[in-house]
Amino acid sequence: MAPPLASPQPGLSAPAPRTQTTSHAPHPGVVLLIEDDPDVRDGTAVLLHQHGWLTAEASTPEGAIAALVALQQTGQMPEGAMPAAVVSDHRLGLSINGLQAIRQLRYEFGEDLPAFLLTGEASPGLADEARCAKVHLLHKPLQADRLLRLLDGATSREPARAARQDAA
């Protein structure tokens, strides 16, 4: 049974949830998208929407949870349903980084929530941290096909094809 979602905090307005703009039916799920750069966040959300995903996006983990609640309140997502995955930038301009944001969201939605960390860093330490946390590390500039293959595979949308192509 899914844990109940907290309502947005008083005074914290949830961003308007994006509606799916493609004809994919039914949608494969909701991706929590954490990115502090609005242009990058919007571009990533458009990419995901073009491939049938709904997004609950914000610049903070709390904002993404509020956006998820808004999707449930508007009927775009069944109440109590869990997100399919989380995609987070690493450098969020917050007191926490992307790996910490992912940990927060996994605490809320389960440790097995598939997670993807986007970064412009080439630090071997970050790669090790991501691997230990079972987070897919994707380098910028983002390779859209790779993100979509990994997302499909991690959420069992098309696991055999995604795993084969990523291994190449």
C-alpha positions, 0 to 999 in steps of 0.5 A: 500500500502506498504511503499517503502523500503530505499536502503542500505546506501552507504558503508553498504553492505547487506549480501547475502540473503539466498535462500530457500533450501526446496521444500515448495512452495510458501514460507510463507513469509520473517522473519527479523532475528536480532542476533549478534551471527553469529552461533545462527543467522545461526542456527535459519535461517536454522531452518526457511528455513527447514520450508519454510520461507525465512530470511533477517538476520543481526546483526542490524535492518538496516542490516536486512532491507538491506537484505530484499532489497537484497531479492527484488532485486534478485526476491526472494521477490516481490518488495514492499512486507512486511516481515511476522514477526521479530525475534530478540535476546534481548542482541544485543551487540549494543546501542539498545536492541531487543525490541528497534530493534523491535520498529524500524522495526515496525516503518518501516513495521507497528505496527502489524508486529508479533514479537518474542524476544529471551532471556536468561534472566528471568527478570519479568520486561522484560516479562512485557515490552514484553507483553506491546509491544505485543511481544512474549517472548521466552527463551533460549535455544530456543524451535524450535517447540514453535517458529514455532507454534507461528510464524505460528499462528501469521502469520495466517499460521495455526492459530487454531492449533498454538493457541491450542498448545501454550495454552497447 
